[in-house]
Structure formats: C-alpha cells, structure tokens
Amino acid sequence: MDRALARPAAQQPEWPDPEAVRGVRAVLERVAPVVSAEEVDRLRARLAAVASGTAFLLQGGDCAETFAATTEQSIAGTVDTLHRMAASLESASGLPVVTVGRLAGQYAKPRSFPTDASGLPTYRGDIVNGREATAEARVPDPDRMLRAYVNSASAMAVVRALHATGAFDPSGAFFTSHEALLLDYERAMSRVVEGRERGEPKPYDLSAHFLWIGERTRQPGGAHIAFAELLANPIGVKIGPTTTPEQAVAYVERLDPYDEPGRLTLISRMGSAEVRRVLPPIVEKVAASGHTVIWQCDPMHGNTVRSRNGYKTRHFDRVLDEIRGFVEVHRVLGTHPGGLHVEVTGADVTECLGGPGHLTAPDLPHRYTTACDPRLNRAQSLELALLVGEFLRSA
C-alpha cells in the first residue's frame, strides 16, 4: 500500500505539520472501523445483481457533509428520502433497488482552484479545514480527520438504529459511501482481513462500504487509482466528457482484472448536452472488452451553472434530460442502465432550479445551505425518482 500511495496524489491538502499527520494516522489505524468487512461483502453480492441487469443502484446524499449537520434529524431525513425514491424506482421498474447513501464519511471535497475569490485557501471539506472565510479557519488541520471519524461513526450508529426500525429501502438494507479523496484518512481506515477475496488477505477500507474515485483524481498514474486497485471494496470511477473509450477500458482492466460483477461501477457525468454523443462509444468499447461493469448516471456535476444572482445551481430539467439520455444510450446498445448517483437532501432547501416547486433564481437565497454544490430538495428528489422510474419501465 505504501508503494501505491507514494505516487502523485491530486487534491491533497498541504498539511503544515507532517508529524502531526502521522500521529493522527496512528490513532486512526487503531480505532474500531465504521463498517464491517462482512457488510462490504454483502454489498458486493447485491451489486453483482445490478451488473447482471437484475437490480438497480440508487446512490445519493449530501454533496459535502458537515460536522454541524451530522445530526439524527438530518441523517433520518436523507435516509427517508432515499427510501421513498427507492420505493418509486422499484415499483416502476420491477427491479429490486440497492440503496447507498452519500453519508457517514462524505467530508472531503475536490476543488477547482487552490484559493477562493477572496484569496483565502479554498475550503476542502470539514475533514481538512473550516468553511468560515478566515485565514485561521482555512489552515488544514489533521485533527479534523479524528472529528470526521467520530462523526462518521455516529452517523453510522444512527443508520443502524434506523435499520432496526425497518426504515430502509424496499429490499431491506442500506449502505454508505463517499469519495476516496483524502488518502491520509483512507489509508488509516484500511484493515487487512484474512481469508477473503480469492482466498487471500486483502485490505478493506472500512470507512465506508463503497468508495469512488472522482473526475479530478482518476489519473492513471496517480495514487488514487493505485490505492483503489488494492481494496476489496466495491469501487466507482467518475468519467466525464473528456474520457476516451480507451481510458475507460484501462480503468476496467486495472480495477476489475478478474471480471467480478459488482466490483466496479463506471459513473458517467457527461452533462445533458454531451451524454448522447460521448457515452455510446465508451459503453461499446467496455462491453467489447468482455467485462461486466455497473453503468451509473451522475446527472448533477455535468449540469452545474452559475445563476444570474451568483449562486452555483443546477436545473431540474437538465438533470432529468441527462438521465433520459443515459437510459436511451443503453437501450439502443442493449446494455443495462444500472444506476443513479445524485446529490439530494431530505430538507426543503432552495439550491436547484425548477422541479415541482418551479424554483427560479430569486428563490435560491431563501434556503441555500449547502457546504459546496447544490442539492435537490426532498420534493425534487421524489419527483425525479418517479420520472426516472417511468424511463426505466419504458426501456
């Protein structure tokens, strides 16, 4: 693992005290894991059904969790929203839905620029620095990794308590995920588990059940892909409009060398204007390689715009159109449109335009509370699931 992590790693903070980072990692290496290897294996088995075309993957939650918002009420709201979305999708498609939350660990965020508009170091998520616009708050603090662990474990405890009450997806399980971005944290939360994965010990990243590599950190020669290669967890890779079919096949061959259904999810984030043009040759090339992957649509990140009044936002209609294009591509090629990856919240926020409430730009400031990117609110999320269910039924 050390050799993999010695490679160039994009989007990592410039810690002011490397010795303090090593001390925090040493603590995290000894704490109880957030999830278990048995749960990870259970998710992989269920994702195998998605890869084979007999189930559907719903993945959603916060763009960036915050410590302050890691509350029982907030978590329950997100879980309930995903539960209701899953019920709609399952009813319409006739397929069992595997539900994975973007929660209990989604505390790190990649950023486009190292500094913000005011010249301060950019906010990289609560696991790294503070959101407050002060020089002191923006200094990367390794102790925040310990706070992220405590908050993740607390969130997972809430999820388990909800499980005990039956407040889960129609198929009776709920799993967690986050972007495997901050490598100091991810390596410290990895544990070698004996007797698994082709009969040999292999590391599990037990900070979450499912991990994905983002668009900004999927460099073939980088540390993130090399780290993901080693793990037994199900892995996702975000692929944007600059991805070539050859690159997609290279990810598949590296991250799923034994062609194990459920191991790898390719998460397309093309934008509604590009999905019908860019995605087909990628799907064709991967299918021709003989590997069985999960195809999942992230309709959020390729459709982000700046509103007239300065707010980062997304329009519900463009989000929906990208999903429609995604389903159309797979219908034409005879492959399975296997999943949806969305940023949603159970709260009544005003961050995305359109949808059931017909939100417009002047509405955005009313309840714009996201720590980073705009999320669909509860009503928009449920409407989206209903309409996507209709796409799947017709396909």
matplotlib code that plots the C-alpha trace (Angstrom):
import matplotlib.pyplot as plt

x = [0.0, 2.9, 4.2, 0.8, 0.4, 3.9, 2.6, 1.5, -1.8, -4.0, -6.3, -4.4, -4.1, -0.7, -0.5, 1.6, 2.9, 3.6, 4.5, 1.0, -0.5, 1.5, 0.3, -3.4, -3.0, -1.5, -4.6, -7.0, -5.2, -6.2, -9.9, -12.9, -13.9, -17.0, -18.3, -17.5, -15.9, -19.0, -21.2, -18.8, -19.1, -22.8, -23.0, -20.7, -23.0, -26.0, -24.1, -23.4, -27.2, -27.1, -24.2, -26.1, -29.2, -31.5, -31.3, -30.9, -28.5, -29.6, -26.8, -27.5, -27.0, -25.1, -22.6, -20.4, -21.4, -20.5, -19.9, -22.6, -25.2, -24.3, -27.5, -30.0, -32.7, -30.6, -29.5, -33.0, -34.3, -31.8, -32.4, -36.2, -35.9, -33.7, -36.1, -39.0, -37.0, -36.1, -39.7, -40.7, -38.0, -38.7, -42.4, -41.9, -39.1, -40.0, -36.3, -35.0, -33.1, -29.8, -29.6, -26.3, -26.1, -23.5, -23.2, -21.2, -18.0, -18.5, -16.4, -13.8, -14.3, -12.1, -11.8, -11.1, -8.8, -6.4, -7.8, -11.2, -12.4, -11.2, -7.7, -8.1, -7.1, -10.2, -12.5, -11.8, -14.4, -14.7, -12.2, -9.5, -10.3, -13.1, -15.8, -15.5, -13.9, -10.9, -7.2, -7.2, -10.1, -8.7, -5.5, -5.5, -5.8, -5.1, -7.1, -10.1, -9.6, -10.3, -13.5, -14.5, -14.1, -16.2, -18.9, -18.9, -19.2, -22.0, -23.8, -23.4, -24.9, -28.0, -28.2, -28.0, -30.7, -32.9, -32.3, -33.6, -36.9, -37.2, -36.8, -34.8, -35.1, -37.7, -35.1, -34.2, -30.6, -28.8, -25.1, -22.8, -20.3, -18.0, -15.3, -12.0, -10.3, -8.2, -5.6, -4.2, -7.6, -8.4, -5.2, -5.5, -9.0, -7.9, -7.7, -6.3, -9.0, -7.9, -9.4, -11.3, -11.2, -9.9, -8.7, -6.0, -5.9, -6.8, -7.2, -10.7, -11.3, -13.6, -14.5, -17.4, -19.0, -18.5, -15.8, -15.4, -12.6, -13.6, -13.2, -10.3, -8.3, -8.6, -5.2, -3.9, -0.5, -1.9, -2.2, -6.0, -6.3, -3.3, -4.9, -8.3, -6.7, -5.7, -9.0, -11.7, -14.5, -16.8, -15.2, -16.7, -14.9, -16.4, -16.0, -16.6, -16.9, -13.1, -12.9, -12.0, -13.2, -9.6, -9.2, -12.5, -11.2, -7.9, -9.8, -11.8, -8.8, -6.9, -9.7, -11.6, -8.9, -10.8, -14.2, -16.1, -19.6, -20.3, -16.6, -16.6, -19.1, -18.5, -20.3, -20.9, -21.1, -21.3, -23.8, -27.1, -25.6, -22.9, -24.2, -25.8, -22.6, -19.8, -21.2, -22.1, -18.5, -17.4, -20.1, -19.4, -15.7, -16.1, -18.8, -16.4, -13.7, -15.9, -16.1, -19.4, -19.5, -22.3, -23.3, -24.4, -25.5, -24.4, -26.7, -25.6, -22.0, -22.1, -25.1, -23.8, -24.2, -23.9, -27.2, -27.8, -27.6, -24.3, -25.4, -24.0, -27.0, -28.5, -31.7, -34.1, -34.9, -31.2, -30.7, -33.7, -32.6, -29.1, -30.8, -33.1, -30.1, -28.3, -31.2, -31.6, -28.0, -28.2, -31.5, -30.0, -26.8, -28.6, -26.8, -28.3, -28.8, -27.9, -27.9, -28.4, -25.9, -27.5, -26.9, -30.0, -31.2, -34.3, -34.5, -36.6, -33.6, -33.7, -30.5, -31.6, -33.9, -37.2, -38.9, -42.2, -41.9, -40.8, -37.9, -36.3, -33.1, -34.7, -35.7, -32.2, -31.0, -34.0, -32.7, -29.3, -27.4, -25.1, -21.4, -20.4, -22.6, -26.4, -28.6, -32.1, -34.6, -37.0, -39.8, -37.4, -35.8, -39.1, -40.3, -37.0, -37.4, -40.9, -39.9, -36.8, -38.9, -41.1, -37.9, -36.8, -40.3, -40.4, -36.9]
y = [0.0, 2.4, 2.0, 2.8, 5.9, 7.1, 8.0, 11.6, 12.4, 15.2, 17.3, 16.7, 19.4, 21.0, 20.0, 22.5, 19.8, 16.4, 14.9, 15.7, 14.0, 10.8, 11.0, 11.2, 8.4, 6.2, 6.9, 6.1, 2.8, 1.6, 2.7, 0.5, 0.5, 2.5, -0.5, -4.2, -6.4, -8.6, -5.7, -4.7, -8.3, -8.2, -5.0, -6.5, -9.5, -7.2, -5.1, -8.2, -8.4, -4.7, -5.6, -8.5, -6.4, -7.8, -4.9, -1.1, 1.1, 4.3, 6.3, 9.7, 12.2, 15.3, 16.9, 17.6, 16.6, 18.9, 18.1, 20.6, 18.9, 15.4, 15.1, 12.3, 14.5, 15.3, 11.7, 10.4, 12.9, 11.8, 8.1, 8.6, 10.5, 7.7, 5.1, 6.8, 7.3, 3.6, 2.6, 4.6, 3.2, -0.4, 0.0, 1.4, -0.8, -4.0, -4.3, -4.6, -1.4, -1.3, 1.9, 3.5, 6.8, 9.5, 9.9, 8.8, 9.9, 12.4, 15.1, 15.8, 17.7, 18.3, 21.9, 23.6, 26.2, 26.3, 29.7, 31.2, 34.6, 36.4, 34.9, 32.5, 28.9, 27.1, 25.1, 21.4, 19.9, 19.7, 16.8, 19.3, 22.9, 25.2, 26.7, 30.1, 32.8, 33.4, 32.6, 30.7, 28.5, 27.6, 26.2, 22.4, 20.7, 17.0, 16.7, 17.2, 13.7, 12.4, 14.5, 13.1, 9.6, 10.3, 12.0, 9.1, 6.5, 8.5, 8.7, 5.0, 4.4, 6.4, 4.4, 1.1, 2.4, 3.2, -0.3, -1.7, 0.1, -1.1, 2.4, 1.3, 0.5, -2.0, -4.7, -4.2, -2.8, 0.5, 1.0, 4.0, 5.6, 8.6, 9.8, 8.2, 11.6, 12.3, 9.5, 10.0, 9.2, 6.4, 4.5, 4.8, 3.4, 0.3, -3.1, -6.3, -9.0, -12.7, -15.3, -13.2, -12.2, -15.1, -16.8, -14.3, -11.5, -8.1, -4.6, -3.3, 0.4, 0.2, 3.9, 3.0, 0.2, 1.8, 4.2, 6.1, 7.9, 11.4, 13.1, 15.2, 12.3, 9.5, 10.0, 6.5, 7.1, 8.6, 7.4, 7.2, 4.6, 2.7, 2.7, 1.6, -1.3, -2.8, -2.7, -5.4, -2.7, -2.1, 0.8, 3.5, 5.8, 9.1, 9.5, 12.9, 14.1, 14.1, 10.4, 8.3, 4.8, 3.5, 5.2, 3.6, 0.2, 0.8, 1.6, -1.5, -3.7, -2.3, -2.1, -5.3, -7.6, -10.8, -9.5, -9.8, -8.4, -5.9, -4.9, -1.8, 0.9, 3.5, 6.7, 8.9, 12.6, 14.0, 16.8, 16.8, 18.3, 15.6, 12.3, 11.1, 11.9, 10.9, 7.9, 5.4, 4.7, 4.3, 1.8, -0.1, -0.3, -1.5, -4.1, -5.4, -5.9, -8.6, -7.1, -6.8, -3.4, -1.3, 1.7, 4.6, 8.1, 11.1, 13.8, 16.5, 17.5, 18.0, 20.4, 22.9, 26.5, 30.0, 31.8, 35.4, 36.3, 34.4, 31.1, 27.8, 25.8, 23.1, 23.0, 20.1, 19.7, 19.3, 16.8, 14.8, 15.1, 13.7, 10.7, 10.3, 10.4, 7.9, 5.4, 6.0, 5.2, 1.9, 1.0, 1.4, -0.6, -3.4, -2.7, -2.1, 1.5, 0.3, 3.2, 6.8, 8.9, 12.1, 14.9, 15.1, 16.1, 15.5, 19.2, 21.8, 23.7, 26.1, 25.2, 23.7, 25.4, 24.1, 20.9, 20.6, 24.0, 25.7, 27.4, 30.3, 32.3, 34.8, 31.8, 30.5, 32.7, 31.7, 28.3, 27.8, 25.9, 23.5, 23.5, 23.1, 22.0, 22.4, 19.5, 18.5, 19.1, 16.4, 17.3, 17.5, 14.2, 12.3, 13.8, 12.8, 9.2, 9.0, 10.2, 8.0, 5.0, 5.8, 5.9, 2.5, 1.0, 2.1, 0.9]
z = [0.0, 0.8, -2.8, -4.2, -2.1, -3.0, -6.4, -7.3, -5.4, -6.7, -4.5, -1.2, 1.4, 2.2, 5.9, 7.8, 10.2, 8.6, 12.0, 13.4, 10.4, 11.1, 14.7, 13.7, 11.2, 14.0, 16.1, 13.2, 12.5, 15.9, 16.1, 15.5, 11.9, 10.8, 8.8, 8.7, 6.0, 6.1, 5.2, 2.4, 1.0, 1.3, -0.8, -3.4, -3.7, -4.2, -6.7, -8.7, -9.4, -10.6, -13.0, -14.4, -15.1, -12.4, -9.9, -9.9, -7.8, -6.2, -4.6, -3.1, -0.3, 0.6, -1.7, 1.3, 4.8, 7.7, 11.3, 12.4, 10.2, 11.3, 13.4, 13.8, 12.2, 9.1, 8.6, 9.1, 6.6, 3.9, 4.6, 4.4, 1.1, -0.4, 0.9, -0.8, -4.0, -4.0, -3.5, -6.5, -8.7, -7.6, -8.2, -11.6, -12.9, -11.2, -10.2, -6.6, -5.7, -3.9, -1.8, -1.0, 0.9, 0.4, 4.1, 7.2, 5.6, 2.8, 4.4, 1.8, -1.5, -4.5, -5.7, -9.0, -7.5, -4.5, -3.4, -3.4, -4.7, -1.6, -1.9, 1.0, 0.7, -0.6, 1.7, 1.1, 3.4, 7.2, 7.3, 6.2, 7.1, 8.2, 6.0, 7.7, 5.5, 7.7, 7.2, 10.5, 9.7, 6.3, 7.6, 7.0, 10.4, 10.7, 13.9, 11.8, 10.5, 14.0, 14.2, 10.8, 12.1, 15.2, 13.2, 10.6, 13.4, 15.0, 11.7, 11.1, 14.5, 13.5, 10.3, 12.2, 14.6, 11.6, 10.3, 13.5, 12.9, 9.3, 7.8, 4.8, 1.1, -0.1, -0.2, 3.5, 3.5, 3.4, 2.7, 2.9, 0.5, 0.0, -2.4, -1.5, -1.8, 1.4, 1.2, 4.7, 6.1, 3.7, 4.3, 8.0, 7.9, 5.9, 7.5, 6.1, 6.6, 6.5, 4.3, 1.8, -1.8, -3.8, -0.6, 0.2, 2.8, 1.2, 2.5, 3.1, 3.5, 6.5, 6.5, 4.1, 2.2, -1.3, -2.4, -5.6, -7.4, -8.7, -12.1, -10.7, -9.2, -11.8, -13.2, -14.4, -12.9, -9.7, -6.1, -6.0, -8.8, -7.4, -3.9, -5.2, -7.0, -3.7, -2.0, -1.6, -1.5, -4.5, -6.4, -8.6, -11.1, -12.3, -16.0, -17.6, -21.2, -21.7, -21.0, -24.1, -24.7, -24.3, -20.9, -19.7, -20.7, -19.0, -15.7, -16.1, -16.7, -13.7, -11.2, -12.2, -13.6, -12.8, -14.2, -10.9, -11.3, -8.6, -8.2, -10.5, -11.2, -14.0, -13.1, -16.1, -15.5, -19.0, -18.9, -20.7, -23.8, -24.1, -22.8, -26.1, -28.0, -25.6, -23.8, -26.6, -27.8, -24.2, -23.5, -26.7, -26.0, -22.4, -23.5, -26.2, -23.5, -22.0, -18.5, -16.7, -15.0, -13.5, -15.5, -13.3, -14.2, -12.2, -13.8, -11.3, -11.9, -15.7, -15.3, -12.8, -13.8, -12.1, -11.8, -12.7, -9.0, -8.5, -7.0, -8.2, -9.2, -11.4, -13.3, -12.7, -16.4, -17.4, -14.7, -15.9, -19.5, -18.8, -17.2, -20.1, -22.5, -20.3, -20.5, -24.2, -24.9, -23.0, -24.6, -28.1, -27.2, -25.3, -22.0, -18.6, -17.3, -13.9, -11.5, -10.4, -8.4, -7.2, -4.6, -2.5, 0.9, 2.9, 3.7, 2.0, 0.5, -2.5, -4.3, -7.6, -10.1, -11.5, -10.3, -8.5, -6.8, -10.0, -8.2, -10.0, -9.5, -7.0, -4.8, -4.4, -1.5, 0.7, 1.9, 0.2, 2.9, 1.1, 2.0, -1.6, -4.5, -4.9, -3.9, -5.0, -2.2, -0.9, -3.4, -6.3, -5.4, -5.1, -8.4, -10.1, -8.9, -10.1, -13.6, -13.8, -12.9, -15.9, -18.1, -16.8, -17.3, -20.9, -21.5]

ax = plt.figure().add_subplot(projection="3d")
ax.plot(x, y, z, "-o")
ax.set_aspect("equal")
plt.show()
